[in-house]
Amino acid sequence: MSAPAEFRRELGLLDATVVVIGGIIGVGIFANPSNVARILDSPLLILGAWCIGGVVTVLGGYIWAELGSRFPYVGGQYVYLTRNYPPIIGFLYGFALLFIINGGSLAAVAIIFGSYVDRAFVPLGPTGIRLAAAAALIVFTAINALGVKAGTRTNNALMAVKIGGMLVLAALIFSSPAPWASHFTAEMPRSGHVLPLLLTALVPIMFAYGGWQNCGSLAAEIKNPGRTLAWANIIGVNIVIVLYVMLNLAYLRALAPDAIAHSSALAADAARAMVGETGGRFVSALIVISCLGYLAAMTLTGPRLYYAMARDGVFFERAGHLNPRYGTPVFALWFQAAVSLVLLTTNTYDELLSFVVFADWLFFMFTAGAIFIVRRRGETGPDVVKVPGHPVSTGAFVLVAVGMVVNSFFAYPTQSLVGTAILAFGAVVYALIPASRRTRS
């Protein structure tokens, strides 16, 4: 009888870093600055808010770097939670990832991909947009089923084009003769309630910055995962912050804050304002590539977490087996695709996507709190990369996470309550799993 298939350690620092970047950069940076400008009408505050979001993201990157170096096992955040809390917490995160976070965002970004193809290149119509979206999900699932190298090579290629396109977009805007003074002023908002405005603006900002946590799921396929995973998180989030601040500067150079706030296609409008219709079409192509890059990264990472859940006896048993030829969790890959396709065809993806901030930050709060638990246990090792400034820095991140969760009940009460109900249903599902199957009970 042949030995069961195992994951293959084929990924280096570059591959892992690109996965981190690809999990963050989707379409948020091309649209979410408009939402921020509707809240903050001062260019300095807009840039300041994106920088604050960057600081929070760096803290998150370091926290996940330390946890990844301590627990370099397949499953990433699921492992960090199950090793430090009652196992139901990790299960609920995986449940939320499948049905809210990954499932909803994959479906939504696939629709955005189809919509931009329809808008700028080939008329597809409503049905064609959905067919194109479904085709993208199926193609990337099939590629990732053929091996982790096939998935990461695709991801690397798309990321190179995406980052190159972002740099070209910024260069086009910065090279224009438009004067800075016409848009970029030091005027502050007239309202004295700056702090509440900043907290509100952080919601779309942190949505755009989210995704650094996904690479940990690939730990079993990364060479020297303890240090490679840690440095991939640190390098990846810093590259994203530079790109995001650069693009926000470019938007403010091209358009006044009021025009940014009222733009429904910000990046295209900014490019069109500076270099004409050709710039608008270039940005549409960039957004199409960005959507594909995001789909490639998210299709790759999620199924590894479901694999870890299956190995712990809290998910379908078939999801815990690898294809003997390719070494990939084929069942988990196609199960994730099926969930996203259902959300795509039933139109429920848009409601589910609005739960992402609530669900993500709820589990970010628990995951960051795990640093205090492992530090108290005194666990260490030669490859551990520690969070600088702990416990102050880690505590600050936890407080931000608590604020994001609490704020979601005020800003999005219906979505937050429904998200809570979904998690409660997940708890019922967990309770129905026989205790004898749960290897981490």
Helices and strands as residue ranges (DSSP letters): H 13-24, H 28-39, H 43-70, H 77-82, H 87-96, I 97-101, H 102-120, H 125-145, H 148-174, G 180-182, H 194-209, G 212-221, H 225-254, H 257-261, H 266-275, H 277-311, G 317-320, H 330-346, H 349-353, H 356-377, H 392-411, H 413-432, G 435-437
